[in-house]
Amino acid sequence: MSEQSLGTLHTQYQRLLQRLEANEREFRRLGRAVWRVQEDERRRLARELHDGLGQNLTALKHRLAQLAPLLPNDPSLRAHLAGSIALCSETLEDTRNLSRLLRPPILDDLGLELALQWLARSIGESSGLSIALEIEPLPPLDSELQTLLFRVAQEALNNASKHAQASNVLLRLVARGGRLQLQVVDDGRGCDPELVLRSGGGLSGMRERLRLHGGELDLHCAPGSGTRLRAIVPLQDS
């Protein structure tokens, strides 16, 4: 093959690589746009639950309480009213919890570190897990990156509380060499990592979401030996 032909092939190869890279950037841009729309919808629903349904339930609870002095001295009627108020209170708390899980206001208002503290405390109190946090000082992070890391942590801690049968969990977030590293380690029963990541569940979705930001997700575990999840994402993704 002549030198000219080799040069032509090399040029064509370089053009093909450029097209593939451009397509990859476009795919990642579109994927990230889809995630942004989903998070915006979560934020809207959370606000409607809190400001709409939540406020209506609060008003209903107060109105029911105002009926108590007006009732005749009938133990049965008063018991029904007390039960209705209690049910209203439980539903109000469930609504608030659902609103926070959809999109915790603390993430938008106070940032990732305090949002992770709230998440660990909330899951720990509801599940009995002992969750330790190690968060080193972080550089300024944009809203999209904070949301990404929060969702990965949320999925990992939910898995530890619901499936791992763990007693202790460590969540660690550090910045190293221009990359953020989030680690979640538990002392639970472990799992088959390949099966988990191929299942199409939450961690599989988080791995794809990290890839859209130039990141990666590693899962190391074996039956009976706990689980170690590590998510790595660049601070600045081109």
FIKOLZA-1660 file (N, C-alpha, C; in steps of 0.1 Angstrom, whole numbers, plus 5000, padded with zeros to 4 digits):
% residues 238
   i   px   py   pz ch aa at
   1 5009 4988 5000  A  M  N
   1 5000 5000 5000  A  M CA
   1 5009 5012 5000  A  M  C
   2 5005 5022 4992  A  S  N
   2 5014 5034 4990  A  S CA
   2 5013 5043 5002  A  S  C
   3 5022 5052 5003  A  E  N
   3 5022 5061 5014  A  E CA
   3 5010 5070 5014  A  E  C
   4 5006 5074 5001  A  Q  N
   4 4994 5082 5000  A  Q CA
   4 4982 5076 5005  A  Q  C
   5 4981 5062 5001  A  S  N
   5 4969 5055 5006  A  S CA
   5 4968 5054 5021  A  S  C
   6 4980 5052 5027  A  L  N
   6 4981 5051 5042  A  L CA
   6 4977 5065 5048  A  L  C
   7 4981 5075 5042  A  G  N
   7 4977 5089 5046  A  G CA
   7 4962 5091 5046  A  G  C
   8 4956 5086 5034  A  T  N
   8 4942 5088 5033  A  T CA
   8 4934 5080 5044  A  T  C
   9 4939 5067 5046  A  L  N
   9 4933 5059 5056  A  L CA
   9 4934 5065 5070  A  L  C
  10 4945 5071 5073  A  H  N
  10 4947 5077 5086  A  H CA
  10 4938 5089 5087  A  H  C
  11 4936 5097 5077  A  T  N
  11 4927 5108 5077  A  T CA
  11 4913 5104 5080  A  T  C
  12 4909 5094 5072  A  Q  N
  12 4895 5088 5074  A  Q CA
  12 4893 5083 5088  A  Q  C
  13 4903 5076 5093  A  Y  N
  13 4903 5071 5107  A  Y CA
  13 4901 5082 5117  A  Y  C
  14 4909 5093 5116  A  Q  N
  14 4908 5104 5125  A  Q CA
  14 4894 5111 5124  A  Q  C
  15 4889 5112 5112  A  R  N
  15 4875 5118 5111  A  R CA
  15 4865 5109 5118  A  R  C
  16 4866 5096 5116  A  L  N
  16 4857 5087 5122  A  L CA
  16 4858 5088 5138  A  L  C
  17 4870 5089 5143  A  L  N
  17 4871 5091 5157  A  L CA
  17 4865 5104 5162  A  L  C
  18 4867 5114 5154  A  Q  N
  18 4861 5127 5158  A  Q CA
  18 4845 5126 5158  A  Q  C
  19 4840 5119 5148  A  R  N
  19 4825 5118 5148  A  R CA
  19 4820 5110 5159  A  R  C
  20 4828 5099 5163  A  L  N
  20 4824 5091 5174  A  L CA
  20 4824 5099 5187  A  L  C
  21 4835 5106 5189  A  E  N
  21 4836 5115 5201  A  E CA
  21 4825 5125 5202  A  E  C
  22 4822 5131 5190  A  A  N
  22 4811 5141 5190  A  A CA
  22 4797 5134 5193  A  A  C
  23 4795 5122 5188  A  N  N
  23 4783 5115 5191  A  N CA
  23 4782 5112 5206  A  N  C
  24 4794 5108 5212  A  E  N
  24 4794 5104 5226  A  E CA
  24 4791 5116 5234  A  E  C
  25 4796 5128 5231  A  R  N
  25 4793 5140 5238  A  R CA
  25 4779 5144 5237  A  R  C
  26 4773 5142 5225  A  E  N
  26 4759 5145 5223  A  E CA
  26 4750 5136 5231  A  E  C
  27 4754 5123 5231  A  F  N
  27 4746 5113 5239  A  F CA
  27 4746 5117 5254  A  F  C
  28 4758 5120 5259  A  R  N
  28 4759 5124 5273  A  R CA
  28 4751 5137 5276  A  R  C
  29 4752 5146 5267  A  R  N
  29 4744 5159 5269  A  R CA
  29 4729 5156 5270  A  R  C
  30 4724 5148 5261  A  L  N
  30 4710 5145 5261  A  L CA
  30 4706 5137 5273  A  L  C
  31 4715 5127 5277  A  G  N
  31 4712 5119 5289  A  G CA
  31 4711 5128 5301  A  G  C
  32 4720 5137 5302  A  R  N
  32 4720 5146 5314  A  R CA
  32 4708 5156 5314  A  R  C
  33 4704 5159 5302  A  A  N
  33 4692 5168 5301  A  A CA
  33 4680 5160 5306  A  A  C
  34 4679 5147 5303  A  V  N
  34 4668 5139 5308  A  V CA
  34 4668 5139 5323  A  V  C
  35 4680 5137 5329  A  W  N
  35 4681 5136 5343  A  W CA
  35 4677 5150 5349  A  W  C
  36 4681 5161 5343  A  R  N
  36 4677 5174 5348  A  R CA
  36 4662 5176 5348  A  R  C
  37 4655 5171 5338  A  V  N
  37 4641 5172 5337  A  V CA
  37 4634 5164 5348  A  V  C
  38 4640 5152 5351  A  Q  N
  38 4634 5143 5361  A  Q CA
  38 4636 5150 5375  A  Q  C
  39 4648 5156 5377  A  E  N
  39 4650 5162 5390  A  E CA
  39 4641 5175 5392  A  E  C
  40 4639 5182 5381  A  D  N
  40 4630 5194 5381  A  D CA
  40 4616 5189 5385  A  D  C
  41 4612 5178 5379  A  E  N
  41 4598 5172 5382  A  E CA
  41 4597 5168 5396  A  E  C
  42 4608 5161 5401  A  R  N
  42 4608 5158 5415  A  R CA
  42 4607 5170 5424  A  R  C
  43 4614 5181 5421  A  R  N
  43 4614 5193 5429  A  R CA
  43 4599 5199 5429  A  R  C
  44 4593 5199 5417  A  R  N
  44 4579 5204 5416  A  R CA
  44 4570 5196 5424  A  R  C
  45 4570 5183 5423  A  L  N
  45 4561 5174 5431  A  L CA
  45 4563 5176 5446  A  L  C
  46 4576 5176 5450  A  A  N
  46 4579 5178 5464  A  A CA
  46 4573 5191 5469  A  A  C
  47 4574 5202 5461  A  R  N
  47 4569 5215 5466  A  R CA
  47 4554 5214 5466  A  R  C
  48 4547 5207 5457  A  E  N
  48 4533 5207 5457  A  E CA
  48 4528 5198 5469  A  E  C
  49 4535 5187 5472  A  L  N
  49 4531 5179 5484  A  L CA
  49 4533 5188 5497  A  L  C
  50 4544 5195 5498  A  H  N
  50 4546 5203 5510  A  H CA
  50 4537 5215 5511  A  H  C
  51 4536 5223 5500  A  D  N
  51 4528 5235 5501  A  D CA
  51 4514 5233 5498  A  D  C
  52 4510 5223 5491  A  G  N
  52 4496 5221 5488  A  G CA
  52 4489 5211 5497  A  G  C
  53 4492 5198 5495  A  L  N
  53 4486 5188 5503  A  L CA
  53 4490 5189 5518  A  L  C
  54 4502 5192 5520  A  G  N
  54 4507 5193 5534  A  G CA
  54 4500 5204 5542  A  G  C
  55 4498 5215 5536  A  Q  N
  55 4491 5227 5542  A  Q CA
  55 4476 5223 5544  A  Q  C
  56 4470 5217 5535  A  N  N
  56 4456 5213 5536  A  N CA
  56 4454 5203 5548  A  N  C
  57 4463 5194 5549  A  L  N
  57 4462 5184 5560  A  L CA
  57 4464 5191 5573  A  L  C
  58 4473 5201 5574  A  T  N
  58 4476 5208 5586  A  T CA
  58 4463 5216 5590  A  T  C
  59 4457 5222 5580  A  A  N
  59 4444 5230 5583  A  A CA
  59 4433 5220 5587  A  A  C
  60 4432 5209 5581  A  L  N
  60 4422 5199 5585  A  L CA
  60 4424 5194 5599  A  L  C
  61 4437 5192 5603  A  K  N
  61 4440 5187 5617  A  K CA
  61 4435 5198 5627  A  K  C
  62 4438 5211 5624  A  H  N
  62 4434 5221 5633  A  H CA
  62 4419 5222 5634  A  H  C
  63 4412 5221 5623  A  R  N
  63 4397 5222 5623  A  R CA
  63 4391 5210 5631  A  R  C
  64 4397 5198 5630  A  L  N
  64 4392 5187 5637  A  L CA
  64 4394 5189 5652  A  L  C
  65 4406 5195 5656  A  A  N
  65 4409 5198 5670  A  A CA
  65 4399 5208 5676  A  A  C
  66 4395 5217 5667  A  Q  N
  66 4385 5228 5672  A  Q CA
  66 4371 5222 5675  A  Q  C
  67 4369 5210 5669  A  L  N
  67 4355 5204 5672  A  L CA
  67 4354 5198 5686  A  L  C
  68 4365 5195 5692  A  A  N
  68 4365 5188 5705  A  A CA
  68 4356 5194 5715  A  A  C
  69 4358 5208 5717  A  P  N
  69 4349 5214 5728  A  P CA
  69 4334 5214 5724  A  P  C
  70 4331 5212 5711  A  L  N
  70 4317 5213 5707  A  L CA
  70 4310 5200 5708  A  L  C
  71 4317 5189 5710  A  L  N
  71 4311 5176 5710  A  L CA
  71 4304 5174 5724  A  L  C
  72 4293 5166 5724  A  P  N
  72 4287 5162 5736  A  P CA
  72 4296 5153 5744  A  P  C
  73 4294 5151 5756  A  N  N
  73 4303 5143 5765  A  N CA
  73 4300 5128 5762  A  N  C
  74 4304 5124 5750  A  D  N
  74 4302 5110 5745  A  D CA
  74 4315 5104 5743  A  D  C
  75 4320 5094 5751  A  P  N
  75 4333 5088 5749  A  P CA
  75 4335 5083 5735  A  P  C
  76 4324 5077 5729  A  S  N
  76 4326 5071 5716  A  S CA
  76 4329 5082 5706  A  S  C
  77 4321 5093 5706  A  L  N
  77 4324 5103 5696  A  L CA
  77 4338 5109 5698  A  L  C
  78 4342 5111 5711  A  R  N
  78 4355 5117 5713  A  R CA
  78 4366 5108 5709  A  R  C
  79 4364 5095 5710  A  A  N
  79 4374 5085 5706  A  A CA
  79 4375 5085 5691  A  A  C
  80 4364 5086 5684  A  H  N
  80 4364 5087 5669  A  H CA
  80 4371 5100 5664  A  H  C
  81 4369 5111 5671  A  L  N
  81 4375 5124 5668  A  L CA
  81 4390 5123 5670  A  L  C
  82 4394 5117 5681  A  A  N
  82 4408 5115 5684  A  A CA
  82 4415 5106 5674  A  A  C
  83 4408 5096 5670  A  G  N
  83 4414 5087 5659  A  G CA
  83 4415 5094 5646  A  G  C
  84 4406 5103 5643  A  S  N
  84 4406 5110 5630  A  S CA
  84 4418 5120 5631  A  S  C
  85 4420 5127 5642  A  I  N
  85 4431 5136 5643  A  I CA
  85 4445 5129 5642  A  I  C
  86 4445 5117 5649  A  A  N
  86 4458 5109 5648  A  A CA
  86 4460 5105 5634  A  A  C
  87 4450 5100 5627  A  L  N
  87 4452 5096 5613  A  L CA
  87 4456 5108 5604  A  L  C
  88 4451 5119 5607  A  C  N
  88 4455 5131 5599  A  C CA
  88 4470 5135 5602  A  C  C
  89 4474 5133 5615  A  S  N
  89 4488 5136 5618  A  S CA
  89 4497 5126 5611  A  S  C
  90 4493 5113 5611  A  E  N
  90 4502 5103 5605  A  E CA
  90 4503 5106 5590  A  E  C
  91 4492 5109 5584  A  T  N
  91 4492 5112 5569  A  T CA
  91 4500 5124 5566  A  T  C
  92 4499 5134 5575  A  L  N
  92 4507 5147 5573  A  L CA
  92 4522 5143 5573  A  L  C
  93 4526 5135 5583  A  E  N
  93 4540 5132 5585  A  E CA
  93 4545 5123 5573  A  E  C
  94 4536 5114 5568  A  D  N
  94 4540 5106 5556  A  D CA
  94 4541 5115 5544  A  D  C
  95 4533 5125 5543  A  T  N
  95 4534 5134 5531  A  T CA
  95 4547 5142 5532  A  T  C
  96 4550 5147 5544  A  R  N
  96 4563 5155 5545  A  R CA
  96 4575 5146 5542  A  R  C
  97 4574 5133 5547  A  N  N
  97 4586 5124 5544  A  N CA
  97 4587 5121 5529  A  N  C
  98 4575 5119 5522  A  L  N
  98 4576 5117 5508  A  L CA
  98 4581 5129 5501  A  L  C
  99 4577 5141 5505  A  S  N
  99 4582 5153 5499  A  S CA
  99 4597 5154 5500  A  S  C
 100 4602 5151 5512  A  R  N
 100 4617 5152 5514  A  R CA
 100 4624 5142 5506  A  R  C
 101 4619 5130 5505  A  L  N
 101 4625 5119 5497  A  L CA
 101 4626 5123 5482  A  L  C
 102 4615 5129 5477  A  L  N
 102 4615 5133 5463  A  L CA
 102 4626 5143 5460  A  L  C
 103 4627 5153 5469  A  R  N
 103 4637 5163 5467  A  R CA
 103 4638 5171 5480  A  R  C
 104 4648 5167 5488  A  P  N
 104 4649 5174 5501  A  P CA
 104 4653 5188 5499  A  P  C
 105 4645 5197 5505  A  P  N
 105 4648 5212 5504  A  P CA
 105 4662 5215 5508  A  P  C
 106 4668 5208 5518  A  I  N
 106 4681 5211 5524  A  I CA
 106 4692 5210 5513  A  I  C
 107 4690 5201 5503  A  L  N
 107 4700 5200 5492  A  L CA
 107 4701 5212 5484  A  L  C
 108 4689 5219 5481  A  D  N
 108 4690 5231 5474  A  D CA
 108 4693 5243 5482  A  D  C
 109 4689 5243 5495  A  D  N
 109 4691 5254 5503  A  D CA
 109 4705 5255 5510  A  D  C
 110 4710 5243 5515  A  L  N
 110 4722 5243 5523  A  L CA
 110 4733 5235 5517  A  L  C
 111 4731 5227 5507  A  G  N
 111 4742 5221 5500  A  G CA
 111 4743 5206 5503  A  G  C
 112 4753 5200 5497  A  L  N
 112 4754 5185 5497  A  L CA
 112 4758 5180 5511  A  L  C
 113 4767 5186 5518  A  E  N
 113 4772 5180 5531  A  E CA
 113 4760 5179 5541  A  E  C
 114 4753 5190 5542  A  L  N
 114 4742 5190 5552  A  L CA
 114 4731 5180 5547  A  L  C
 115 4729 5179 5534  A  A  N
 115 4719 5170 5529  A  A CA
 115 4723 5156 5532  A  A  C
 116 4736 5152 5531  A  L  N
 116 4740 5139 5534  A  L CA
 116 4739 5136 5549  A  L  C
 117 4741 5146 5557  A  Q  N
 117 4739 5144 5572  A  Q CA
 117 4725 5141 5575  A  Q  C
 118 4716 5149 5568  A  W  N
 118 4701 5146 5570  A  W CA
 118 4697 5132 5565  A  W  C
 119 4703 5128 5553  A  L  N
 119 4699 5115 5548  A  L CA
 119 4704 5104 5557  A  L  C
 120 4716 5105 5562  A  A  N
 120 4721 5095 5571  A  A CA
 120 4713 5094 5584  A  A  C
 121 4710 5106 5589  A  R  N
 121 4702 5106 5602  A  R CA
 121 4688 5100 5599  A  R  C
 122 4682 5104 5588  A  S  N
 122 4668 5099 5585  A  S CA
 122 4668 5084 5583  A  S  C
 123 4677 5079 5575  A  I  N
 123 4677 5064 5572  A  I CA
 123 4681 5057 5585  A  I  C
 124 4691 5062 5592  A  G  N
 124 4695 5055 5604  A  G CA
 124 4684 5054 5614  A  G  C
 125 4676 5065 5616  A  E  N
 125 4665 5065 5626  A  E CA
 125 4654 5055 5622  A  E  C
 126 4651 5054 5609  A  S  N
 126 4640 5046 5604  A  S CA
 126 4644 5031 5603  A  S  C
 127 4657 5028 5601  A  S  N
 127 4661 5014 5599  A  S CA
 127 4669 5008 5611  A  S  C
 128 4674 5017 5620  A  G  N
 128 4683 5012 5631  A  G CA
 128 4697 5010 5627  A  G  C
 129 4701 5014 5615  A  L  N
 129 4715 5013 5610  A  L CA
 129 4723 5024 5618  A  L  C
 130 4736 5020 5621  A  S  N
 130 4745 5030 5626  A  S CA
 130 4753 5035 5614  A  S  C
 131 4751 5048 5610  A  I  N
 131 4757 5053 5598  A  I CA
 131 4767 5064 5602  A  I  C
 132 4780 5062 5599  A  A  N
 132 4790 5072 5602  A  A CA
 132 4794 5079 5589  A  A  C
 133 4796 5092 5590  A  L  N
 133 4799 5101 5579  A  L CA
 133 4814 5106 5580  A  L  C
 134 4821 5106 5569  A  E  N
 134 4834 5112 5568  A  E CA
 134 4834 5121 5556  A  E  C
 135 4832 5134 5557  A  I  N
 135 4832 5143 5546  A  I CA
 135 4843 5153 5547  A  I  C
 136 4853 5152 5539  A  E  N
 136 4864 5162 5539  A  E CA
 136 4859 5175 5532  A  E  C
 137 4866 5186 5535  A  P  N
 137 4862 5199 5529  A  P CA
 137 4863 5197 5514  A  P  C
 138 4852 5202 5507  A  L  N
 138 4851 5200 5493  A  L CA
 138 4852 5214 5486  A  L  C
 139 4856 5214 5473  A  P  N
 139 4855 5226 5465  A  P CA
 139 4841 5229 5462  A  P  C
 140 4838 5241 5457  A  P  N
 140 4824 5244 5453  A  P CA
 140 4820 5235 5442  A  P  C
 141 4807 5230 5444  A  L  N
 141 4802 5220 5434  A  L CA
 141 4789 5226 5428  A  L  C
 142 4787 5224 5415  A  D  N
 142 4775 5229 5409  A  D CA
 142 4763 5220 5414  A  D  C
 143 4751 5225 5411  A  S  N
 143 4739 5218 5416  A  S CA
 143 4737 5205 5410  A  S  C
 144 4741 5203 5398  A  E  N
 144 4739 5190 5391  A  E CA
 144 4748 5179 5397  A  E  C
 145 4760 5183 5400  A  L  N
 145 4770 5173 5406  A  L CA
 145 4766 5170 5421  A  L  C
 146 4761 5180 5428  A  Q  N
 146 4756 5177 5441  A  Q CA
 146 4744 5167 5441  A  Q  C
 147 4735 5170 5432  A  T  N
 147 4724 5161 5431  A  T CA
 147 4728 5147 5427  A  T  C
 148 4737 5145 5418  A  L  N
 148 4742 5132 5414  A  L CA
 148 4748 5124 5426  A  L  C
 149 4757 5131 5434  A  L  N
 149 4763 5124 5445  A  L CA
 149 4752 5121 5456  A  L  C
 150 4743 5130 5458  A  F  N
 150 4732 5127 5468  A  F CA
 150 4724 5115 5463  A  F  C
 151 4720 5114 5451  A  R  N
 151 4712 5103 5446  A  R CA
 151 4720 5090 5447  A  R  C
 152 4733 5090 5444  A  V  N
 152 4741 5077 5446  A  V CA
 152 4741 5073 5461  A  V  C
 153 4744 5083 5469  A  A  N
 153 4744 5080 5484  A  A CA
 153 4730 5075 5489  A  A  C
 154 4720 5081 5484  A  Q  N
 154 4706 5077 5488  A  Q CA
 154 4703 5063 5483  A  Q  C
 155 4707 5059 5471  A  E  N
 155 4705 5045 5466  A  E CA
 155 4713 5035 5474  A  E  C
 156 4726 5039 5477  A  A  N
 156 4734 5029 5484  A  A CA
 156 4730 5027 5498  A  A  C
 157 4726 5038 5505  A  L  N
 157 4721 5037 5519  A  L CA
 157 4708 5029 5520  A  L  C
 158 4699 5032 5510  A  N  N
 158 4686 5025 5510  A  N CA
 158 4689 5010 5508  A  N  C
 159 4698 5006 5499  A  N  N
 159 4701 4992 5497  A  N CA
 159 4707 4986 5510  A  N  C
 160 4716 4993 5517  A  A  N
 160 4721 4988 5529  A  A CA
 160 4711 4986 5540  A  A  C
 161 4701 4995 5540  A  S  N
 161 4691 4994 5551  A  S CA
 161 4680 4983 5548  A  S  C
 162 4677 4981 5535  A  K  N
 162 4666 4972 5531  A  K CA
 162 4671 4958 5528  A  K  C
 163 4683 4957 5522  A  H  N
 163 4686 4944 5517  A  H CA
 163 4699 4937 5523  A  H  C
 164 4708 4946 5528  A  A  N
 164 4721 4940 5532  A  A CA
 164 4721 4934 5545  A  A  C
 165 4711 4936 5554  A  Q  N
 165 4711 4931 5567  A  Q CA
 165 4723 4936 5575  A  Q  C
 166 4727 4948 5573  A  A  N
 166 4739 4954 5579  A  A CA
 166 4735 4960 5592  A  A  C
 167 4746 4962 5600  A  S  N
 167 4744 4969 5613  A  S CA
 167 4751 4983 5613  A  S  C
 168 4762 4983 5605  A  N  N
 168 4770 4996 5605  A  N CA
 168 4774 4999 5590  A  N  C
 169 4773 5012 5587  A  V  N
 169 4776 5017 5574  A  V CA
 169 4786 5029 5575  A  V  C
 170 4795 5030 5567  A  L  N
 170 4804 5042 5566  A  L CA
 170 4802 5049 5552  A  L  C
 171 4799 5062 5553  A  L  N
 171 4798 5069 5540  A  L CA
 171 4809 5080 5541  A  L  C
 172 4817 5079 5530  A  R  N
 172 4829 5088 5530  A  R CA
 172 4829 5095 5516  A  R  C
 173 4831 5109 5517  A  L  N
 173 4832 5117 5505  A  L CA
 173 4844 5126 5506  A  L  C
 174 4853 5124 5495  A  V  N
 174 4866 5132 5495  A  V CA
 174 4868 5137 5481  A  V  C
 175 4877 5146 5479  A  A  N
 175 4881 5151 5466  A  A CA
 175 4896 5148 5465  A  A  C
 176 4900 5141 5454  A  R  N
 176 4913 5137 5452  A  R CA
 176 4917 5139 5437  A  R  C
 177 4928 5146 5434  A  G  N
 177 4933 5147 5421  A  G CA
 177 4922 5151 5410  A  G  C
 178 4914 5161 5414  A  G  N
 178 4904 5166 5404  A  G CA
 178 4892 5157 5403  A  G  C
 179 4891 5147 5412  A  R  N
 179 4879 5138 5412  A  R CA
 179 4873 5137 5425  A  R  C
 180 4860 5135 5425  A  L  N
 180 4852 5133 5438  A  L CA
 180 4851 5118 5439  A  L  C
 181 4853 5113 5452  A  Q  N
 181 4851 5099 5455  A  Q CA
 181 4841 5097 5466  A  Q  C
 182 4830 5090 5463  A  L  N
 182 4820 5087 5473  A  L CA
 182 4821 5072 5476  A  L  C
 183 4823 5068 5488  A  Q  N
 183 4824 5054 5492  A  Q CA
 183 4813 5051 5503  A  Q  C
 184 4806 5040 5501  A  V  N
 184 4797 5035 5511  A  V CA
 184 4800 5021 5514  A  V  C
 185 4804 5018 5526  A  V  N
 185 4809 5005 5531  A  V CA
 185 4800 5000 5542  A  V  C
 186 4794 4987 5540  A  D  N
 186 4786 4982 5551  A  D CA
 186 4792 4968 5555  A  D  C
 187 4787 4963 5567  A  D  N
 187 4791 4950 5572  A  D CA
 187 4780 4940 5570  A  D  C
 188 4772 4941 5560  A  G  N
 188 4761 4932 5558  A  G CA
 188 4764 4919 5551  A  G  C
 189 4754 4912 5546  A  R  N
 189 4756 4899 5541  A  R CA
 189 4763 4898 5527  A  R  C
 190 4765 4910 5520  A  G  N
 190 4771 4910 5507  A  G CA
 190 4762 4905 5496  A  G  C
 191 4767 4904 5484  A  C  N
 191 4759 4901 5473  A  C CA
 191 4768 4897 5461  A  C  C
 192 4761 4894 5450  A  D  N
 192 4769 4892 5437  A  D CA
 192 4769 4905 5430  A  D  C
 193 4780 4912 5429  A  P  N
 193 4780 4925 5423  A  P CA
 193 4776 4925 5408  A  P  C
 194 4780 4915 5401  A  E  N
 194 4777 4915 5386  A  E CA
 194 4762 4913 5385  A  E  C
 195 4756 4905 5393  A  L  N
 195 4741 4903 5393  A  L CA
 195 4734 4916 5396  A  L  C
 196 4739 4923 5406  A  V  N
 196 4732 4936 5411  A  V CA
 196 4733 4946 5400  A  V  C
 197 4745 4948 5393  A  L  N
 197 4747 4958 5383  A  L CA
 197 4740 4954 5370  A  L  C
 198 4737 4942 5368  A  R  N
 198 4730 4938 5356  A  R CA
 198 4715 4937 5357  A  R  C
 199 4710 4939 5370  A  S  N
 199 4696 4937 5373  A  S CA
 199 4687 4948 5367  A  S  C
 200 4693 4959 5364  A  G  N
 200 4684 4971 5359  A  G CA
 200 4678 4978 5371  A  G  C
 201 4683 4976 5383  A  G  N
 201 4677 4983 5395  A  G CA
 201 4684 4996 5397  A  G  C
 202 4683 5001 5410  A  G  N
 202 4687 5014 5413  A  G CA
 202 4702 5017 5411  A  G  C
 203 4710 5007 5415  A  L  N
 203 4725 5009 5414  A  L CA
 203 4729 5008 5399  A  L  C
 204 4722 5000 5391  A  S  N
 204 4725 5000 5377  A  S CA
 204 4722 5014 5371  A  S  C
 205 4711 5020 5375  A  G  N
 205 4707 5033 5370  A  G CA
 205 4717 5043 5374  A  G  C
 206 4722 5042 5387  A  M  N
 206 4732 5052 5392  A  M CA
 206 4745 5051 5384  A  M  C
 207 4749 5038 5380  A  R  N
 207 4761 5037 5372  A  R CA
 207 4760 5044 5359  A  R  C
 208 4748 5042 5352  A  E  N
 208 4747 5049 5340  A  E CA
 208 4746 5064 5341  A  E  C
 209 4741 5069 5352  A  R  N
 209 4740 5083 5355  A  R CA
 209 4754 5089 5357  A  R  C
 210 4762 5081 5364  A  L  N
 210 4776 5085 5366  A  L CA
 210 4784 5086 5353  A  L  C
 211 4782 5076 5344  A  R  N
 211 4788 5076 5331  A  R CA
 211 4785 5088 5323  A  R  C
 212 4773 5093 5324  A  L  N
 212 4769 5105 5317  A  L CA
 212 4777 5117 5321  A  L  C
 213 4783 5117 5333  A  H  N
 213 4791 5128 5339  A  H CA
 213 4806 5124 5338  A  H  C
 214 4809 5114 5330  A  G  N
 214 4823 5110 5329  A  G CA
 214 4828 5102 5341  A  G  C
 215 4819 5097 5349  A  G  N
 215 4823 5090 5361  A  G CA
 215 4821 5075 5360  A  G  C
 216 4823 5068 5371  A  E  N
 216 4822 5053 5372  A  E CA
 216 4818 5049 5385  A  E  C
 217 4812 5037 5386  A  L  N
 217 4808 5031 5398  A  L CA
 217 4814 5017 5399  A  L  C
 218 4820 5014 5411  A  D  N
 218 4826 5001 5414  A  D CA
 218 4818 4995 5426  A  D  C
 219 4816 4982 5425  A  L  N
 219 4809 4975 5436  A  L CA
 219 4817 4962 5439  A  L  C
 220 4822 4962 5451  A  H  N
 220 4830 4950 5455  A  H CA
 220 4823 4944 5467  A  H  C
 221 4820 4931 5466  A  C  N
 221 4814 4924 5477  A  C CA
 221 4814 4909 5474  A  C  C
 222 4811 4902 5484  A  A  N
 222 4810 4887 5483  A  A CA
 222 4800 4883 5494  A  A  C
 223 4793 4872 5492  A  P  N
 223 4783 4867 5502  A  P CA
 223 4790 4866 5516  A  P  C
 224 4784 4873 5526  A  G  N
 224 4789 4872 5539  A  G CA
 224 4800 4881 5543  A  G  C
 225 4805 4890 5534  A  S  N
 225 4816 4898 5537  A  S CA
 225 4813 4913 5535  A  S  C
 226 4801 4917 5535  A  G  N
 226 4798 4931 5533  A  G CA
 226 4799 4936 5519  A  G  C
 227 4797 4949 5518  A  T  N
 227 4797 4955 5504  A  T CA
 227 4804 4969 5505  A  T  C
 228 4812 4971 5495  A  R  N
 228 4819 4984 5493  A  R CA
 228 4816 4990 5480  A  R  C
 229 4809 5001 5480  A  L  N
 229 4805 5008 5468  A  L CA
 229 4814 5021 5467  A  L  C
 230 4820 5023 5455  A  R  N
 230 4827 5035 5452  A  R CA
 230 4823 5042 5439  A  R  C
 231 4819 5054 5441  A  A  N
 231 4815 5062 5429  A  A CA
 231 4826 5073 5427  A  A  C
 232 4831 5074 5415  A  I  N
 232 4841 5084 5412  A  I CA
 232 4836 5093 5400  A  I  C
 233 4837 5106 5402  A  V  N
 233 4833 5115 5391  A  V CA
 233 4842 5127 5391  A  V  C
 234 4846 5131 5378  A  P  N
 234 4855 5143 5377  A  P CA
 234 4848 5156 5382  A  P  C
 235 4856 5164 5388  A  L  N
 235 4850 5177 5392  A  L CA
 235 4846 5186 5381  A  L  C
 236 4853 5185 5370  A  Q  N
 236 4850 5192 5357  A  Q CA
 236 4850 5182 5346  A  Q  C
 237 4838 5180 5340  A  D  N
 237 4836 5170 5330  A  D CA
 237 4834 5178 5316  A  D  C
 238 4843 5174 5307  A  S  N
 238 4842 5181 5294  A  S CA
 238 4830 5176 5286  A  S  C
% end
